[in-house]
Amino acid sequence: METAKQAVNYVSETIQGAASGASKEANKQVAKDGNVDVSTRLSAAKDAVGDKLEESGHNSKAEVHKQYVKN
């Protein structure tokens, strides 16, 4: 039962990590866009950093769940 729970957690964390990665990339593009006002670009850059931290956290948690399932 615990292995199944860890497998579900692995999938969930993997999906959340991918979503954070996609958001990070979108925010990076906005931050680089010279046609967007400066405050929006700065906000997007800040959000990209936050998304990167979330992505790393989710990926780390996914790896822990994956290792639990393997053992």
C-alpha positions as CSV (number, residue, x, y, z in Angstrom):
1,M,0.0,0.0,0.0
2,E,2.8,2.4,0.9
3,T,4.6,1.7,-2.4
4,A,1.4,2.6,-4.3
5,K,1.1,5.9,-2.4
6,Q,4.7,6.7,-3.1
7,A,4.2,6.0,-6.8
8,V,1.2,8.3,-6.9
9,N,3.3,11.0,-5.1
10,Y,6.1,10.5,-7.6
11,V,3.7,11.1,-10.5
12,S,2.1,14.1,-8.8
13,E,5.5,15.7,-8.0
14,T,6.7,15.0,-11.6
15,I,3.7,16.7,-13.1
16,Q,4.0,19.7,-10.7
17,G,7.7,20.0,-11.6
18,A,6.9,20.0,-15.3
19,A,4.2,22.7,-14.8
20,S,6.6,24.9,-12.8
21,G,9.2,24.4,-15.5
22,A,6.7,25.5,-18.2
23,S,5.7,28.5,-16.2
24,K,9.4,29.4,-15.7
25,E,10.1,29.3,-19.4
26,A,7.0,31.4,-20.2
27,N,8.1,34.0,-17.6
28,K,11.6,34.0,-19.0
29,Q,10.3,34.8,-22.4
30,V,8.2,37.7,-21.0
31,A,11.2,39.0,-19.1
32,K,13.2,39.0,-22.3
33,D,10.5,40.7,-24.4
34,G,11.6,44.3,-25.2
35,N,8.0,45.2,-26.2
36,V,6.7,44.7,-22.7
37,D,6.8,47.4,-20.1
38,V,9.6,47.2,-17.5
39,S,7.5,46.5,-14.5
40,T,5.9,43.5,-16.2
41,R,9.3,42.3,-17.3
42,L,10.7,42.6,-13.7
43,S,7.7,40.8,-12.3
44,A,8.1,38.0,-14.9
45,A,11.8,37.7,-14.0
46,K,10.9,37.4,-10.3
47,D,8.2,34.8,-11.1
48,A,10.7,32.8,-13.2
49,V,13.0,32.6,-10.2
50,G,10.2,31.4,-8.0
51,D,9.1,28.9,-10.6
52,K,12.7,27.6,-10.8
53,L,12.7,27.0,-7.0
54,E,9.4,25.3,-7.2
55,E,10.5,23.1,-10.1
56,S,13.7,22.1,-8.2
57,G,11.7,21.3,-5.1
58,H,9.1,19.2,-6.9
59,N,11.8,17.3,-8.9
60,S,13.7,16.6,-5.7
61,K,10.6,15.3,-4.0
62,A,9.8,13.2,-7.0
63,E,13.2,11.6,-6.9
64,V,12.8,10.7,-3.2
65,H,9.4,9.1,-4.0
66,K,11.0,7.3,-7.0
67,Q,13.8,5.9,-4.8
68,Y,11.3,4.7,-2.2
69,V,9.3,2.8,-4.9
70,K,12.5,1.2,-6.3
71,N,13.4,-0.2,-2.8
